[in-house]
Amino acid sequence: MKMETRVVVENKFDVSDEKLWKAITNGEEMKLWYFDLEKFVPEAGFEFRFWGGTKENKYLHVCIITEVIPNRKICYSWRYDGIAGITHVCFEIERNTAGGSTLKLTHTGFETFPKDNKDLNIENFQKGWNFILGTSLKNYLEQ
């Protein structure tokens, strides 16, 4: 049996797709709910870096934007400086017919990470993305 190597998190927000897009692509807004990014430009080929991880282990994240469809989709590679493996993150926005928007995050490629690094197991990413989108982003958008 092949192990599932993707995390999918879907959340509905009572905001327009434009407002949701701005929250996930504007560096100043991202600092308020995501990670403290020095600079973020939503263009294919743009590389951004940030520190994150556990209290015990901090990791330098190195990401390169691979796809941008304004107000709909942004994807980027996601790896860690000095650690083997690369994953891919996609945020997709859909306008809801009843109002509001849905954000679907798909994070794939966990099989490329070293198996002996417990910080990088898929369960931690599932918990992390659920918190980041379901709590942090939700609280930011609804303030």
C-alpha positions, 0 to 999 in steps of 0.5 A: 500500500502506497502512503498518502503524500499529500495534504489537502485543506479546504476552508470557506471564508465569508469574504470576496475572492479578491480579498482572500487573494490579497490576504494570500499574496500581499506580503504585508498582509501575509505577515499578519497570519502566515509567516514573516516574509521579508518580501513577497511578489506573486510572480512565477520565478520569484524566490522567497525565504522565511524561518519556521519550525518548532521551538527546538528546530528552526528551518530556513524555508526556500520557496519559488513561485511556479504558477500564478493565476490572479485571484484564482491560484498560486503555487510554489515549491517548498524546501528547506535549506540544507535538507534533501527533498522538495514539496509543492504547495498550491492555493486555489480560490473559488468564489462561492455561488452563495457568497464568500470564497473557498480556499483549497490548499494542496501540499504534495511531495512529502515522500522526498523528505528524509524519513528520519526527520520527524519534524517533516512528517505529513501529520505535522504538515496536516496539523500546521496547515489546518491551524494556519488556514482554519485559525490564523487566516480565518481570524485575520479575515474576520477581524 
